[in-house]
Amino acid sequence: MSNIEMTAVFEPCEEGGFIAYIQEIPGINTQGETIDEAKENLTEAINLMFEERFAKI
């Protein structure tokens, strides 16, 4: 399996916490109270997207 490089973007929210999204994949976005939580949630969102896509193959 080859490595895939993507750009994760983390932006602070005015009300606190962070918004996170993958620049190259529209619709992969999430949030978290901390950057670490946002990273975990983003990883989960990416994994779910790939699981769904590969299940259709």
C-alpha positions as CSV (number, residue, x, y, z in Angstrom):
1,M,0.0,0.0,0.0
2,S,1.4,3.5,-0.9
3,N,1.4,6.5,1.4
4,I,-1.0,9.3,0.7
5,E,-0.1,12.8,1.7
6,M,-2.9,15.3,2.5
7,T,-3.0,18.7,4.0
8,A,-4.8,19.0,7.3
9,V,-5.9,22.5,8.3
10,F,-6.7,23.5,11.8
11,E,-8.4,26.9,12.5
12,P,-9.3,28.3,15.9
13,C,-12.9,29.1,16.5
14,E,-14.0,32.4,18.1
15,E,-16.1,30.4,20.7
16,G,-13.2,28.1,21.4
17,G,-11.9,24.9,20.1
18,F,-10.8,24.2,16.5
19,I,-12.2,23.4,13.1
20,A,-10.3,20.8,11.1
21,Y,-10.5,19.8,7.5
22,I,-8.6,18.1,4.7
23,Q,-7.8,20.6,2.0
24,E,-7.8,18.0,-0.8
25,I,-11.0,16.2,0.1
26,P,-14.2,18.3,0.2
27,G,-16.6,17.1,3.0
28,I,-13.9,15.8,5.3
29,N,-14.2,18.2,8.2
30,T,-14.7,18.1,12.0
31,Q,-14.0,20.0,15.2
32,G,-12.5,19.5,18.6
33,E,-11.9,21.4,21.9
34,T,-8.2,21.0,21.5
35,I,-5.9,20.4,18.4
36,D,-5.3,16.9,19.6
37,E,-9.0,16.2,19.8
38,A,-9.5,17.7,16.4
39,K,-6.7,15.5,14.9
40,E,-8.3,12.4,16.4
41,N,-11.7,13.4,15.0
42,L,-10.2,14.2,11.6
43,T,-8.4,10.8,11.5
44,E,-11.7,9.1,12.3
45,A,-13.5,11.0,9.5
46,I,-10.8,10.1,7.0
47,N,-10.9,6.4,8.0
48,L,-14.7,6.3,7.7
49,M,-14.6,7.9,4.3
50,F,-12.1,5.3,3.0
51,E,-14.0,2.4,4.6
52,E,-17.2,3.5,2.9
53,R,-15.4,3.9,-0.5
54,F,-13.7,0.6,-0.3
55,A,-16.9,-1.2,0.8
56,K,-18.4,-0.2,-2.6
57,I,-15.6,-1.8,-4.6
